[in-house]
Amino acid sequence: MKELENKRQKGSSYERRAADFLVGQGYEILEMNYRCKFGEIDIIARDGEYLVFIEVKYRYSAAGGLPEEAVDWKKQRRISQVASYYCMKCGISDAMPCRFDVAAFLKDEVHLIRNAFSYQP
């Protein structure tokens, strides 16, 4: 139980750091840890005309792979479902341009991947 709690705390810490980084890049944070019956999105933000759904991933080292590699097709599909639900619940038009970004932390260095993947139905 304590290990899960520490993992959540670490995840929350990196999500806050990602949000601060994104604000510095000109993003406007709309939601943090948005949850619904389909899953969760770490950060929802505006970047210019785009509504952006951001997944935050952290790895201490690249030995097990890069953090962004953890956003596999299953994760992409789940994020896409949550994004669709969010847009529907908030009355966001299909005309609103959306994209999916990944904020990948390797140790303490963040790498932002804009348009990291396409919507996965």
C-alpha positions in Angstrom: 0.0 0.0 0.0 2.8 2.4 0.9 4.5 1.7 -2.5 1.3 2.7 -4.3 1.0 5.8 -2.3 4.6 6.8 -3.0 4.0 6.1 -6.7 1.0 8.4 -6.7 2.8 11.1 -4.9 5.7 10.9 -7.4 3.2 11.0 -10.3 1.4 14.0 -8.9 4.7 15.8 -8.4 5.7 15.3 -12.0 2.2 16.2 -13.2 2.6 19.5 -11.3 6.0 20.1 -12.8 4.7 19.3 -16.3 1.9 21.9 -15.7 4.4 24.5 -14.7 6.5 23.7 -17.7 3.5 23.9 -20.0 2.5 27.3 -18.6 6.0 28.5 -19.4 5.5 27.3 -23.0 2.3 29.4 -23.3 -0.3 26.7 -22.5 -3.4 27.5 -20.3 -4.1 24.7 -17.9 -7.9 23.8 -17.9 -7.9 20.6 -15.9 -5.6 18.4 -13.9 -6.2 14.7 -13.4 -9.6 14.7 -15.2 -11.3 11.4 -14.4 -14.4 9.8 -15.9 -15.8 6.3 -16.4 -13.4 5.7 -19.3 -10.2 6.6 -17.5 -8.0 9.7 -16.7 -6.1 12.4 -18.6 -3.3 14.0 -16.6 -3.6 17.5 -18.0 -6.1 19.2 -20.3 -5.0 22.6 -21.6 -5.3 25.2 -24.4 -2.4 25.9 -26.7 -3.4 28.7 -29.0 -6.4 27.4 -31.0 -5.9 23.8 -29.8 -7.5 21.9 -27.0 -4.6 19.6 -25.8 -4.8 16.4 -23.9 -1.5 15.7 -22.2 -0.1 12.5 -20.8 2.7 12.8 -18.3 5.3 9.9 -18.1 8.3 9.6 -15.9 11.3 7.3 -15.9 14.3 7.3 -13.7 16.4 5.9 -16.5 16.1 4.8 -20.1 17.1 1.2 -19.2 13.5 0.0 -19.5 12.7 2.3 -22.4 11.9 6.0 -22.8 9.0 7.4 -20.9 7.0 8.3 -24.1 7.2 4.6 -25.2 4.9 3.8 -22.3 2.1 5.6 -24.2 1.2 2.5 -26.3 -1.8 2.1 -28.5 -4.0 0.9 -25.6 -3.1 4.0 -23.6 -3.7 6.1 -26.6 -7.1 4.6 -27.1 -8.1 5.1 -23.5 -6.9 8.8 -23.6 -8.8 9.2 -26.9 -12.0 7.9 -25.2 -11.6 10.2 -22.2 -11.0 13.1 -24.6 -14.2 12.4 -26.5 -16.2 12.1 -23.3 -14.7 15.4 -22.0 -15.6 17.2 -25.2 -19.1 15.8 -25.1 -19.7 16.6 -21.4 -18.3 20.2 -21.9 -20.2 20.8 -25.1 -17.1 21.3 -27.2 -17.7 21.4 -30.9 -16.3 18.8 -33.3 -14.8 21.9 -35.1 -12.4 22.5 -32.1 -8.9 21.4 -33.1 -7.6 19.0 -30.6 -4.3 17.2 -30.2 -2.5 14.8 -27.9 0.8 15.7 -26.4 3.2 13.7 -24.1 5.3 15.4 -21.4 8.1 12.8 -20.9 10.4 13.1 -17.9 13.7 11.2 -18.0 15.1 11.8 -14.5 14.6 15.6 -14.1 14.6 16.5 -17.8 11.3 17.1 -19.6 10.8 16.5 -23.3 7.5 17.8 -24.7 6.2 15.8 -27.7 3.5 17.9 -29.4 1.0 15.9 -31.5 2.5 12.7 -30.1 -0.3 10.5 -31.5 -3.6 10.8 -33.4 -7.0 10.1 -32.1 -7.6 6.3 -31.6 -11.2 5.3 -32.1 
